[in-house]
Amino acid sequence: MAMALARANDPEVLAEGESEVEDDDGSLGECNQYVSFQVGAEVFAFPMNTVLEIIRLPETVAVPLTPKALLGLANLRGSVLPILDLRQMLDLPTREYNDASRVIVTDLGAPVGLVVDKVARVMQVEADAIDLNEQMQQNIGADLLAGVIKGDSGDALIQLLNVAQLIEQEFSAVLALAESDESEREAAIAVAREAEEETDQLVSFTLEDQEYAFNLLEVEEIVRLPEQISSVPRSDSHVVGLMDLRGRLLPLVSLRCLLAFAEAESSNDESRILVISLKNAQGKKASVGLVVDDVKEVLRVEKSLQDAMPTLLNDESEGAEISSICRLDGGKRLVSVLRAESLFALPSVQAAIEESAGDEAEETLENEEEAVLENDDDIAQLVVFLLGKQEYGVTIDDIQEITRVPETLDKVPKTAAAIEGMVNLRGTVLPVLDMRSRFEMAKMERSERQRIIVFSLKGSRTGFIVDSVAEVLRLPRSQIETAPPLSEDQARIVGRVINLKKEQRMIQVLSAAELLSDEEIELC
């Protein structure tokens, strides 16, 4: 308990939220210490040995499909902390938070933060001052009380909350969750992987209103064009500059210039960087960022729809960068698949890569990082998308493709209300749902930035509309951790989280196979 109080007043904690807890007499007993606080007009208390620390209200990330009492998840010095509103848990009227609002972080096997109106003090309570009368009439259910602290005559009673009981009542469905059966999921994955052997996944993008693509296996990630780009003196006109990508220098090359297109007047919000990584002649991993006008879709294209580049064009002087042509929409849409190896062989790209190599110390650090990431089994690739300001991710293996939202969605009579409509996707009727509706969020008006992410859910292809697709993120699987279970639906659908501490980002990871129940899939 002395340690708990020390943590509440630790300078590191105060940097995030100053504690206002004061001891009655300055003494620290071995037991019967309580921290008291206000919620509305009532005064409550927790045993001090259950309190880890007391902080100011942090920024939180909202979690869909959870009880209203959950404000969201917060990053507390690298750990994911669920934040609950005690007012809502006690069915008291809501009010705006203010400078007095505090979060009491309690230990219930895992840390949980409870928002209170104001923390009062830490007090020493004698055992005979606690009334355990089960017949007492209070403002909350007696089953949520461990007792009351009686003061002097006329003083208000301090109610001792049974924190574990309170949270169990609010999140009973979570605490009753049994381990999920993985057999059906594994069978569905096996079927999907069988089909994948006959297809290629391509990242398509546009240049001068023409559509090109790279094989997804060659794309390490997709990132936005940064505000700060360091210019490289005496470099080729193809070289845009250097950017910092999570601690390593990445050379940026204009794909427009490489393919002999006129350079765009200026970049826009749609401009993206495709990070392409291959091994050089020495067997070392080398990366370059290719700047494109925008990333259009992630396509899953059958090999039978891919034609080799005509021999007349595919020689050393012209067309060597294009490996194949995809015939989509019955031949009305042609997508040129670029060969990353040919682009890497260009002198201007090699020069840009050498420029970013840095000194020997930096190169050693990069080699160590490469060694950690060498095993592909330890690396996860996720497509990150937005709903409002919240970031969500789904592993690239779960995605069939990503496509634009058509101007009109055909509404089919007598279909489930959740279905926004149907689209004809290359001869296949695709049911489309709104991810906002699935997460019980307000719908938004259609926009150019919206995309349809197509999943294969137990053999049934289904599309979900998202606000926008932000990037393809590549990171070690060890950075994906289990999120605190906060509701049955949340634990099943968004039960994992990526906590990027340095970037102060928290990305909730979806389990695509759990987005719809078996009954909902049948309705689709």
C-alpha positions in Angstrom: 0.0 0.0 0.0 2.9 2.3 0.7 4.1 1.5 -2.8 0.6 2.3 -4.3 0.5 5.7 -2.6 4.1 6.4 -3.8 3.1 5.6 -7.4 0.1 8.0 -7.1 2.5 10.8 -6.3 5.4 9.7 -8.5 6.7 12.5 -10.7 6.3 10.4 -13.9 2.6 9.9 -13.0 2.2 13.6 -12.2 3.5 14.4 -15.7 0.4 12.8 -17.1 -2.0 13.7 -14.3 -1.3 15.3 -11.0 -2.6 13.5 -8.0 -4.5 15.5 -5.3 -4.6 12.7 -2.7 -3.6 13.7 0.8 -3.2 11.4 3.8 -5.2 12.3 6.9 -2.3 12.1 9.3 0.7 11.3 7.1 0.9 7.8 8.4 0.9 4.7 6.2 -0.7 1.7 7.8 -0.3 -1.8 6.7 -4.1 -2.2 6.1 -7.5 -0.4 6.3 -6.4 2.5 4.1 -8.9 3.9 1.7 -8.9 6.5 -1.1 -12.1 8.5 -1.1 -13.7 10.4 -4.0 -16.8 12.1 -5.2 -19.2 11.0 -7.9 -22.2 13.4 -8.0 -23.3 14.3 -4.5 -22.1 11.0 -3.1 -18.7 10.1 -1.5 -17.3 6.7 -2.2 -14.1 4.9 -1.4 -11.8 2.1 -2.6 -9.3 0.1 -0.5 -5.9 1.6 -1.1 -4.4 -1.7 -1.9 -6.5 -2.0 -5.1 -5.4 1.5 -6.3 -2.3 1.5 -8.6 -2.2 5.2 -9.4 -4.4 8.3 -9.9 -4.0 10.3 -13.1 -5.7 13.1 -15.1 -8.1 12.1 -17.8 -6.0 10.9 -20.8 -6.9 10.9 -24.5 -8.8 7.8 -25.4 -9.5 5.7 -28.5 -13.2 4.7 -28.8 -13.9 1.0 -29.0 -17.0 -0.2 -31.0 -19.5 -2.7 -29.8 -18.9 -2.0 -26.1 -21.1 -0.7 -23.2 -21.6 3.1 -23.0 -19.7 3.2 -19.7 -16.5 2.5 -21.6 -14.9 5.8 -22.7 -12.2 4.0 -24.7 -8.6 2.7 -24.5 -5.7 4.9 -23.3 -2.0 4.6 -23.7 -0.5 4.6 -20.2 3.3 4.6 -20.6 3.1 1.9 -23.3 0.3 -0.2 -21.7 -3.3 -0.4 -23.0 -5.6 0.9 -20.3 -9.5 0.6 -20.6 -11.2 3.8 -19.1 -14.7 3.4 -17.6 -17.0 6.3 -16.6 -18.1 5.5 -13.0 -21.1 7.9 -13.3 -22.6 5.8 -16.1 -21.8 2.5 -14.3 -23.8 3.8 -11.3 -26.6 5.1 -13.5 -26.0 8.7 -12.5 -26.6 11.7 -14.8 -23.7 12.4 -17.1 -21.8 15.7 -17.0 -18.8 17.2 -18.7 -15.4 16.4 -17.4 -13.4 19.3 -15.8 -10.0 20.0 -14.2 -11.1 18.1 -11.1 -11.9 14.9 -13.0 -9.5 12.1 -12.2 -9.0 8.5 -13.3 -8.4 6.0 -10.5 -6.4 3.1 -11.9 -7.4 -0.1 -10.0 -5.9 -3.6 -10.1 -8.4 -6.3 -10.9 -5.9 -8.8 -12.3 -5.3 -6.2 -15.0 -5.3 -2.4 -14.8 -8.7 -0.6 -15.3 -9.2 3.1 -15.0 -12.4 4.6 -13.4 -13.3 8.2 -14.0 -14.5 10.1 -10.9 -15.6 13.7 -10.4 -13.0 14.5 -7.8 -10.5 12.6 -5.6 -10.7 13.7 -1.9 -8.1 12.0 0.3 -6.4 8.9 1.6 -7.6 8.0 5.0 -6.9 5.5 7.8 -10.1 3.7 8.9 -10.4 1.6 12.0 -12.3 -1.7 11.5 -15.1 -0.7 13.9 -15.8 2.4 11.8 -17.0 0.2 8.9 -20.6 -0.9 8.9 -21.4 -4.1 7.0 -25.1 -4.0 7.6 -26.7 -5.6 4.5 -30.0 -3.8 5.2 -28.6 -0.3 4.8 -30.5 1.8 2.3 -28.2 3.7 -0.1 -28.4 5.3 -3.5 -26.9 2.2 -5.3 -27.6 -1.5 -5.0 -26.4 -3.0 -1.7 -24.8 -5.9 -3.7 -22.3 -3.3 -5.0 -21.3 -2.1 -1.6 -18.7 -3.7 0.6 -20.0 -1.5 3.5 -20.0 2.1 4.6 -17.5 4.2 6.6 -19.2 5.9 9.6 -17.8 9.3 10.6 -18.8 11.5 13.5 -22.4 12.1 14.1 -23.9 14.2 11.3 -21.1 13.4 8.8 -22.0 12.0 5.4 -21.5 8.3 5.0 -18.7 7.1 2.7 -19.8 4.1 0.6 -17.3 1.4 0.0 -17.7 0.2 -3.6 -17.2 -3.4 -4.5 -15.2 -2.6 -7.7 -15.0 -6.2 -8.9 -18.7 -6.7 -8.5 -19.5 -3.4 -10.2 -17.4 -4.3 -13.3 -18.7 -7.8 -13.4 -22.2 -6.5 -13.4 -21.4 -4.1 -16.3 -19.3 -6.6 -18.3 -20.8 -9.9 -17.3 -20.9 -11.1 -20.9 -17.1 -10.7 -21.1 -16.3 -12.5 -17.9 -18.5 -15.4 -19.1 -16.7 -15.8 -22.4 -15.4 -19.3 -23.1 -12.4 -20.1 -25.3 -13.5 -19.9 -28.9 -13.4 -23.0 -31.1 -10.8 -22.5 -33.8 -11.7 -25.6 -35.9 -14.2 -23.8 -38.2 -12.0 -20.8 -38.7 -9.0 -23.0 -39.6 -11.1 -24.9 -42.2 -12.2 -21.7 -43.8 -8.6 -20.4 -43.9 -7.5 -23.6 -45.6 -10.2 -23.3 -48.3 -9.3 -19.6 -48.9 -5.6 -20.4 -49.2 -6.3 -23.1 -51.7 -8.1 -20.5 -53.9 -5.2 -18.0 -53.4 -2.8 -20.3 -55.2 -4.6 -19.5 -58.5 -4.6 -15.7 -57.9 -2.2 -12.8 -57.4 -2.7 -9.9 -55.1 -1.9 -6.6 -56.7 -1.7 -3.0 -55.4 -3.1 -0.8 -58.2 -2.4 2.9 -58.6 -2.8 5.7 -61.2 -0.3 7.8 -63.1 -1.6 10.2 -65.8 -5.1 8.5 -65.5 -3.5 5.2 -66.5 -3.7 2.2 -64.1 -0.6 0.3 -63.0 0.1 -2.2 -60.3 2.8 -4.0 -58.3 2.5 -7.5 -56.8 1.6 -7.1 -53.2 4.6 -9.3 -52.2 6.9 -6.6 -53.5 5.2 -3.8 -51.5 6.5 -3.5 -48.0 4.0 -0.8 -47.0 2.1 2.2 -48.3 2.5 5.5 -46.5 1.4 9.1 -47.0 3.7 11.7 -48.5 5.4 13.5 -45.5 5.5 17.3 -45.0 9.3 17.2 -44.5 11.4 15.7 -47.4 15.2 16.3 -47.4 16.5 17.2 -50.9 19.6 15.4 -52.3 22.1 17.7 -54.0 23.3 16.9 -57.5 20.8 14.1 -57.7 19.0 12.8 -60.8 15.7 14.5 -61.6 13.9 11.3 -60.7 14.9 11.6 -57.1 12.4 13.4 -54.9 14.6 13.3 -51.8 14.9 11.4 -48.5 12.4 10.9 -45.7 12.6 9.4 -42.2 10.5 6.2 -42.0 10.5 5.1 -38.4 14.2 5.7 -37.8 15.6 4.8 -41.2 16.2 6.9 -44.3 14.1 6.1 -47.3 14.9 7.4 -50.7 11.9 8.7 -52.6 11.7 8.4 -56.4 9.1 9.8 -58.7 7.5 7.0 -60.6 6.1 9.5 -63.0 9.6 10.5 -64.1 10.8 6.9 -64.2 8.0 6.1 -66.7 8.7 9.3 -68.7 5.5 11.1 -67.7 5.4 14.8 -67.1 6.0 15.7 -63.5 2.8 16.7 -61.6 2.7 20.4 -60.7 2.3 19.6 -57.0 1.5 16.7 -54.7 -2.0 16.4 -53.2 -3.7 14.6 -50.3 -4.2 11.5 -52.6 -0.5 11.1 -53.3 1.0 8.0 -51.7 4.4 6.3 -51.4 4.8 2.6 -52.2 7.7 1.2 -50.2 9.3 -1.4 -52.4 11.9 -3.8 -50.9 14.1 -6.2 -52.7 17.5 -7.8 -52.1 20.4 -6.2 -54.0 23.3 -8.0 -55.7 25.1 -8.4 -52.4 22.0 -10.2 -50.9 21.2 -7.2 -48.6 17.7 -5.8 -48.3 17.2 -2.4 -50.1 14.1 -0.2 -50.0 12.9 2.7 -52.1 9.8 4.8 -51.9 8.0 5.3 -55.2 5.7 8.3 -55.3 2.4 7.8 -57.2 -0.6 10.0 -57.8 -2.9 7.8 -55.7 -3.4 4.2 -54.6 -6.6 2.9 -56.1 -7.3 -0.7 -55.0 -5.9 -4.0 -53.8 -6.9 -6.5 -56.5 -7.0 -10.3 -56.4 -6.6 -11.3 -60.0 -6.8 -14.8 -61.4 -3.6 -15.9 -63.2 -5.7 -16.7 -66.3 -6.6 -13.0 -66.6 -2.9 -12.0 -66.8 -1.2 -11.9 -70.1 2.6 -11.7 -70.6 3.9 -8.4 -72.1 4.2 -8.8 -75.9 7.7 -9.8 -76.9 8.0 -6.9 -79.3 7.7 -4.5 -76.4 9.3 -6.5 -73.6 13.0 -6.0 -74.6 15.9 -4.2 -72.9 15.1 -0.9 -74.5 11.4 -0.5 -74.0 8.7 -2.0 -71.8 11.1 -4.0 -69.7 9.5 -2.5 -66.5 6.1 -4.1 -67.3 5.8 -7.8 -66.6 2.2 -8.5 -67.6 -1.2 -6.9 -68.5 -4.3 -7.8 -66.5 -7.6 -7.9 -68.5 -10.4 -6.9 -66.1 -14.1 -6.1 -66.6 -14.2 -8.3 -69.7 -11.2 -6.6 -71.3 -12.5 -3.0 -70.8 -10.0 -2.3 -68.1 -6.3 -3.0 -68.5 -3.9 -2.8 -65.7 -0.1 -2.9 -66.4 1.8 -4.9 -63.7 5.3 -3.3 -63.2 8.4 -5.4 -62.5 10.1 -4.0 -59.4 13.4 -5.7 -60.2 13.7 -3.8 -63.4 13.0 -0.5 -61.7 15.6 -1.3 -59.0 18.2 -1.9 -61.8 17.8 1.7 -63.1 20.9 3.8 -62.3 18.9 6.7 -60.9 17.2 4.3 -58.4 20.5 2.7 -57.4 22.0 6.2 -56.9 19.1 7.2 -54.6 19.5 4.0 -52.6 23.2 4.5 -52.1 22.6 8.1 -51.0 20.4 6.9 -48.2 22.8 4.2 -47.0 24.3 6.7 -44.4 27.4 6.0 -42.4 28.7 2.7 -41.2 26.9 2.9 -37.8 23.5 3.5 -39.4 24.1 0.7 -41.8 24.9 -1.7 -39.0 21.7 -0.7 -37.2 19.7 -1.3 -40.3 21.3 -4.7 -40.8 20.4 -5.7 -37.2 16.8 -4.5 -37.9 16.7 -6.6 -41.1 17.9 -9.7 -39.2 15.0 -9.3 -36.8 12.5 -8.9 -39.7 14.1 -11.6 -41.9 11.6 -14.3 -41.0 8.4 -13.5 -42.9 6.4 -15.7 -40.4 7.2 -13.0 -37.8 5.9 -10.2 -39.9 2.3 -9.0 -40.3 0.9 -6.9 -43.1 -2.3 -5.0 -42.3 -4.5 -2.6 -44.2 -5.3 0.4 -42.0 -8.6 2.1 -42.6 -10.5 4.9 -40.9 -14.0 5.3 -39.4 -14.2 8.9 -38.3 -10.9 9.6 -36.6 -10.4 6.0 -35.4 -7.9 3.7 -37.0 -8.7 0.1 -37.6 -6.6 -2.7 -39.2 -7.2 -6.0 -40.8 -4.5 -8.4 -42.0 -3.9 -8.4 -45.7 -4.5 -12.2 -45.9 -8.2 -11.6 -44.9 -8.8 -9.2 -47.7 -9.9 -10.3 -51.2 -9.6 -6.8 -52.6 -10.3 -3.1 -52.1 -12.4 -1.1 -54.6 -14.1 2.2 -55.0 -17.7 2.7 -54.0 -19.9 3.0 -57.1 -22.2 6.0 -57.6 -25.2 3.8 -57.0 -25.7 0.6 -55.0 -28.5 -1.6 -56.2 -30.9 -2.2 -53.3 -32.4 -5.7 -53.5 -35.9 -6.2 -52.0 -36.3 -8.5 -49.0 -32.6 -8.4 -48.0 -31.3 -7.8 -44.6 -31.6 -4.2 -43.4 -27.8 -4.1 -42.7 -27.1 -4.6 -46.4 -26.5 -1.2 -48.1 -27.0 -2.8 -51.6 -25.4 -5.0 -54.2 -22.7 -4.3 -56.8 -21.6 -6.3 -59.8 -18.0 -6.9 -59.2 -16.5 -8.5 -62.4 -19.6 -10.6 -63.0 -20.2 -11.6 -59.3 -23.0 -10.1 -57.3 -21.4 -8.7 -54.1 -23.5 -7.7 -51.0 -22.2 -4.5 -49.5 -22.6 -3.4 -45.8 -21.5 -0.2 -44.1 -18.8 -0.8 -41.5 -20.2 2.2 -39.5 -23.5 0.4 -39.2 -21.8 -2.8 -38.1 -20.0 -0.8 -35.3 -23.2 1.1 -34.4 -21.8 4.4 -35.6 -23.7 7.2 -37.4 -23.6 6.9 -41.2 -21.8 9.5 -43.3 -22.5 10.9 -46.7 -20.8 9.3 -49.7 -17.4 10.7 -50.6 -14.6 10.0 -53.1 -12.4 8.8 -50.2 -14.6 5.9 -49.2 -13.7 2.4 -50.3 -15.2 -1.1 -50.2 -13.0 -3.7 -48.5 -14.0 -7.2 -49.8 -13.7 -10.1 -47.4 -14.3 -13.8 -47.9 -16.3 -14.7 -44.8 -16.5 -18.5 -44.6 -16.7 -18.8 -48.4 -19.1 -15.9 -48.9 -17.6 -12.7 -50.5 -18.9 -9.6 -48.7 -18.0 -5.9 -49.0 -17.8 -3.4 -46.2 -17.8 0.4 -46.8 -15.1 2.3 -44.8 -14.4 6.0 -44.7 -11.0 5.7 -46.3 -8.0 3.4 -46.6 -5.0 5.0 -45.0 -2.0 2.7 -45.6 -0.6 -0.8 -45.7 1.4 -1.3 -42.5 4.1 -3.9 -42.1 5.3 -4.7 -38.5 6.4 -7.6 -36.3 3.6 -9.8 -35.1 4.8 -9.2 -31.5 3.5 -5.7 -31.7 -0.1 -7.0 -32.0 -1.4 -7.6 -28.5 -4.6 -8.8 -27.0 -7.0 -5.9 -26.2 -8.8 -5.9 -22.8 -12.1 -7.8 -23.2 -14.8 -5.2 -22.8 -17.9 -6.8 -24.4 -18.6 -10.1 -26.0 -18.8 -8.6 -29.5 -15.7 -6.5 -29.0 -13.6 -9.4 -27.7 -14.7 -11.5 -30.7 -14.4 -8.9 -33.5 -11.8 -6.3 -32.3 -10.0 -8.3 -29.7 -6.5 -7.2 -30.7 -4.7 -3.8 -30.7 -1.5 -2.3 -32.1 0.0 0.2 -29.7 2.5 2.3 -31.6 4.0 4.2 -28.6 6.4 6.5 -30.4 3.8 7.6 -32.9 1.1 7.8 -30.2 -1.3 5.7 -32.4 -3.5 2.9 -31.3 -4.9 0.7 -34.1 -7.7 -1.7 -33.3 -7.3 -5.0 -35.3 -10.4 -6.7 -36.7 -10.9 -10.5 -36.9 -12.6 -10.5 -40.3 -14.0 -14.0 -39.9 -16.1 -12.7 -36.9 -17.5 -9.6 -38.6 -20.8 -11.5 -39.4 -22.4 -14.4 -37.7 -23.4 -17.5 -39.6 -27.0 -16.3 -39.7 -26.0 -12.9 -41.1 -23.8 -14.6 -43.7 -26.7 -16.7 -44.9 -28.8 -13.5 -45.3 -26.1 -12.1 -47.5 
